[in-house]
Amino acid sequence: MKFLIVGLGNPGKTYEGTRHNVGFVVLRQLAQKYHLEFRESNRWDSMVAEGVIEGCSVALMMPLTFMNLSGQAIAPVLRYLNIDLAHLLVVVDDIAIPMGQLRLKLNSGSGGHNGLKSIEQHLQSNQFARLRVGIGDREEGDLASYVLGKFSKEEEKLLPNILDRAVQTIEIWLNKGITSAMDFANRCPSNPSNGA
């Protein structure tokens, strides 16, 4: 039984450190914790790392297709590895959720997120888990400029605890299932800066 965990983002130096790439950041943190190494896969147009987490065989994937075409990369991998949608988790940024908060949901809509829209289109289903990492609290202004902007210094101070909670959520999802992981992730921290 294999699990596929996908972090969404945009490839290239230009997009490193941007809010829209937080899915990549979470996956790198997870891979680092378990000493898994990402390698570029031309076959799947992605960076892929494989190994064992919480006793489960996992593939970690960061599509290199750009956000809006994420589904093009993910669908062939699911088919090739014969992974059931119940064993797919997508980690993605969410502008509608305040910075510091997480939301884990199953079978929910795209919420207007183009990466999720692409995945749902290529899989012809929304029957998979998605872990949304809040990047909200923007001032009035252009949405694209905000999500493609770099984290502020204040936000960067919050990131370590946010990433730790995201990694813990993934571990619980693998080890105890979606319900326990949702109970953990969706509990709003009283103080996002310390993850309490």
N, C-alpha and C positions, 0 to 999 in steps of 0.2 A: 504494500500500500504506500503510494507516494503522494506527497503534498507539493503544490506549486504556490509559492508566495511571490507576488509581483509588486514591485515598487514603480510608480509612475513618475515620469519626469521628462525633461528634454536633454538630449546629449550635447556635449561640447562645453568648452570653457566658459562661453558666454553665459550659460545658464547655471553654472555652479554657484551654490549659495543663495539661489533665489527661492522664494516661498513655494513656487510651483513645483520645485524639485524635492520637496520634503520626503516624498515616497522613496526616492533614491537614497536619501540620507538615512532613513530608517533601515533600509535593507543593508546598507554598508555597515551600520552599527551592529546589526544582527550577525552579519557575516564575520565581522571582526571578533565578536564575542565567542563565536564557535570555530574560529580559525579556518573559515571557508574562504577560498580565493575565487574572485570573479575572473572569468576569461571571456574574451569576445567570441561569440558564435556567429559566423557569417550565415550559417544555415538558417538560424532563427532571428537574425538581425537584432541581437540582444547581447547583453553581458549576463553570463550565467554562472552560478556557483552551485555545486551539489555536495551534499553531505548528510550528517545526522544531527538533528536538534530534538531534544527532549525524547530521544529514543525513536524518532520518526525519520524516515527517509524523505529528504526535502530537496527541491530545486528552487533556488532563488533567482529571480529574473528581473533585469532592468531593460526594457525595450529601448532600442536605439532608433526607433521609427519616428520620433517626435510624438508628443503627447496625443495629438488628435488622431493618430493612426495606430495607437497602442494595440488595438484588437487584431491588426494584421499580423503582429508578431506572436501574440498570446495563443490564438486559436490553433495554429499548427503544432505548437508545443504540447498543448493539452491532448491533441489527437495522437501525436507520436508517442508520448509517455503514457497514454491511456489513463489520464487522470480524471476522475469524476469531478463534476462541478462542486460537489460538497467538500472537496479537498483543495479548492482554489480560494486564496485570500489576496485581495488587491489593496495595497496601501496607497492612499491618495490624499492630496491637500484638499481643504474645504474652506472657502471664503466665508461661508455662512455660520461657521463654528468659531467661537472666540479662541484666540491664541491660548494654548495651554490645555485645551480640552480635546478629548478623543471621543469618537462615536463608532462603535462597531455594529453593523447591521447586516442582515441577511435578506436577500430578495427585495431590496429597496431600489428606488429609481436612481437615475444618474444625477439628479439635482442640478442639471445644467452643465455638469462637468464633461468636457469634450472627450477626455480620456476614457471615462466610464461609458459614455455614449458609444464610442468606437468599439469597446469590448462587448457591450450588449449587442451591438449590430452584428459583429463577427461571430459571436457565440449563439446568436438568436435566443438569448436568455438573459435574465437578470438574477438567476438562481445561484448566486455565489456571494460569499462574504466580502464586505469591503470595510476596511478600517480607515476612517476619515480623520485626518490630523488637522485640527483647527489652525487657520492662519488669519482669522478675522480681525476685527477692530480697526479696519482701515478708515481713514478720514475720507471725506468726499473727494472724488477724483476718478480718473480712468481706471477701470477694473484691470485691464491687461497690464498697465504700467505697474499696478500694485502687485499682482501675482507674479509678474516677471521681475519684480524688484528684489533687491537683496534684503535679508533680515536686518533690522536695525540693531544697534548695540544692545538695547534693552531686550529685544526679542532673542538675541544670541545668548543672553544670560539665562533665559528660560529653556533653551533648547536641550541641554543635557538631561533635565528631568523629564521633559516631554518624550525624548527619544527612549529613555529608560522605561517609561510607562508603555510606550508603543511596543518595545521589544518584549516586555513582560506579557502584554496582551497576546502577542503572537505565540509565546511559549505556552500560555494557558490554553489558547485555541488548539494548539497541537496536542497538548497533554490531557486536557479535560473537556474540550469541545466548545462549541460556539456559545452555549448558554452561560457557562462560567466565565468565558472571555468577555461576553457582553456585560455581565454583572461587574466585572473589574473595570473595563474600559469606560463604560458609560456613567460611572460614578463620577460626578463633577468634583474635581479637586477644589477644596475651599480656598486654597491659595496656590494658583498655578505655578508660582515661582519655586515652591518646595514640593509640589506633587502630592501634598497631604490630602 
